[in-house]
Amino acid sequence: MEQKSTIRCHLSAIMGERKMKIVDVMNASGVGRFQVTRLYREEHMEAITLGTCVKIADGLGVSLDELISYTPAEKTEE
C-alpha cells in the first residue's frame, strides 16, 4: 500500500511563537481571512496557491520552507 504525500503548514506555530492573530497575518501579507484561516487550520492545502503562500511568507519575514513543508509518498515495492 502506498502512503500519501503530505503538505504541512506551520502558520499556526509561527503565529503562536509571535503571539499573532489571524488579522495580524492578514495585515502583514494582504491575504484575505478565508485563505489565512485555511492555512492556519491546514484545511484543503492542495487548493492553496503558491502565490498565497509566498505573500504570507513575505509578510511574516520567513522562508517558504519555514511556512510549508512537503513529504513525498513512500513508494513500496510489490
C-alpha positions in Angstrom: 0.0 0.0 0.0 1.4 3.4 -1.0 1.4 6.2 1.6 0.0 9.6 0.6 2.3 12.6 0.3 1.7 15.3 2.9 1.8 19.0 2.8 2.1 20.7 6.2 1.7 24.4 7.0 3.5 25.8 10.0 1.5 29.0 10.2 -0.2 28.2 13.5 3.2 27.5 15.1 4.7 30.8 13.7 1.7 32.7 14.9 1.9 31.1 18.3 5.6 31.9 18.7 4.9 35.6 17.8 1.6 35.8 19.6 -0.1 36.9 16.4 -3.8 36.7 15.4 -5.3 36.0 12.0 -5.9 39.7 11.5 -2.2 40.4 12.1 -1.3 37.9 9.3 -3.9 39.4 7.0 -2.5 42.9 7.6 1.1 41.8 7.2 0.5 39.8 4.0 -2.5 41.3 2.3 -4.1 37.9 2.1 -7.8 37.5 3.0 -9.2 35.9 6.1 -10.6 32.9 4.3 -7.2 31.9 2.9 -5.2 32.6 6.1 -7.7 30.6 8.1 -7.4 27.7 5.7 -3.7 27.7 6.1 -3.9 28.1 9.9 -6.2 25.1 10.1 -4.4 23.2 7.4 -7.6 22.7 5.5 -7.7 21.9 1.8 -4.0 22.5 1.5 -4.0 21.3 -2.1 -6.2 24.2 -3.1 -4.0 27.0 -1.7 -1.9 28.7 -4.4 1.8 29.1 -4.3 1.3 32.9 -4.7 -0.8 33.0 -1.5 1.9 31.1 0.4 4.6 33.4 -0.9 2.6 36.5 0.2 2.2 35.2 3.7 5.8 34.1 3.9 7.0 37.5 2.7 4.6 39.3 5.1 5.9 37.3 8.1 9.5 37.5 7.0 10.0 33.8 6.8 11.1 31.5 4.0 8.6 29.4 2.1 10.4 26.3 3.6 9.7 27.6 7.1 6.0 28.1 6.3 5.3 25.0 4.2 6.8 21.5 4.3 6.2 18.7 1.9 6.8 15.0 2.4 6.6 12.8 -0.7 4.8 9.5 -0.6 7.0 6.5 0.1 6.8 4.0 -2.7 6.7 0.4 -1.6 7.8 -2.4 -3.8 5.2 -5.0 -4.5 
